[in-house]
Amino acid sequence: MNQSLSPALRDVLIGLAHFDKSRDTEVRSALHGLEPADWGRLFELAGTHRVLANLSRIVADMADAPAPSKYLARLLLMMLKQHAAMRRWESQTTVAALRAEGINPVVLKGYVLGTECYPEFYLRETVDLDLLIERDLLDRAGAALESQGFTRSQFVPATGELESLSDARIEGYRNELQHLGEFTRLSETGAALTIDLHFRLSTVFDHQEPDTQLFLVNTVDYPDGGYRKLMPELFVAHLAYHAWWDTQALTNVRKGFDLRLFQYSDILLAFQTWGLKCEPVLEWARRANVFEATNWALWMTSELFGGLEGDGALDRELASQVDSRFTDRWLQRGTDTPIGQWDRPGPSRIFDMHRGAQATAMIVEWLDRHTKRGDVLTWVERN
């Protein structure tokens, strides 16, 4: 059974996801329409959709917000600003260190968006730094990061410590996933900075495979930021592909990480900042072999926020077809054959808090069909 959010909560989240300070009065008005019991749920959802910094900014200055929510907002705002300042400095120094070694990576996603597209850097919440580099520079880049104190490890929140990656996991990252096994370093404050060195932009399981070389050769330098980025149209195409990528896994759906507002906020703000139009973005996406994912993500953004410039160029029927298909790349080791079909479109499904149950049911039904037919899954365990 589908369980959608109340209209009041949806209005607040959509308002926050615009990241437009001129809409603050509108968001405050929507906040006034919440029931007392809605406030805790709102902060939880804002965290999932990565609009928590914007929510905290607005609520911290609301004279008539519930006292506990105002206190929480002020505490979160201080922490998020401090975290963002540290992350920005560490990212800058890491990129500068690589450039000093003759490696000029392409900076992807959050760091660029926070620097160029969001009203303030801290409003674009990030968890790592994604870098795209040429394949023949991988070993040099990894060595450069290790000389800066990074190790092949992951952060364990329960202990606050780093845990080394096994050789099997490192091999799996390189051979199957999008990047080298993660490079992580703890700061003096105990926070972790993780660097993902990408040498392709898809896993080996995805039927939509971006032309990584096309992305690599169509880049521009940010004049004052000391970094290289994808040209705007391809930058958005990559954002779009990644948004689609996140929808194709049960683990993401169950956590609510398959459809998150910030990913469409990224596209909206990139369009606004760089003066983009849908048709040129789609043309570049077709050349880069990510047309279906890009058309779908632009459609999602247009539906959620009330239109993108030139969205008449979108193939809405194709977008709906792409949107309805559910696959699980980790179970199927592919994304070309759907496990099942969603019962509602993405712009509505994003607010369906029980969509994980439907995804689980689709997986169970898929497994049941195979086992009754006599098919056998073979597992190879890794450390």
Helices and strands as residue ranges (DSSP letters): H 7-17, G 21-23, H 24-32, H 38-48, H 52-60, H 67-100, E 106-107, H 110-116, G 121-123, E 129-132, G 135-137, H 138-147, E 151-156, E 161-164, H 167-176, E 183-186, E 192-198, H 212-217, E 219-222, E 227-230, H 232-246, H 250-255, H 261-274, H 278-287, H 291-305, G 311-313, H 316-324, E 325-326, H 329-332, E 340-341, H 346-349, H 355-373
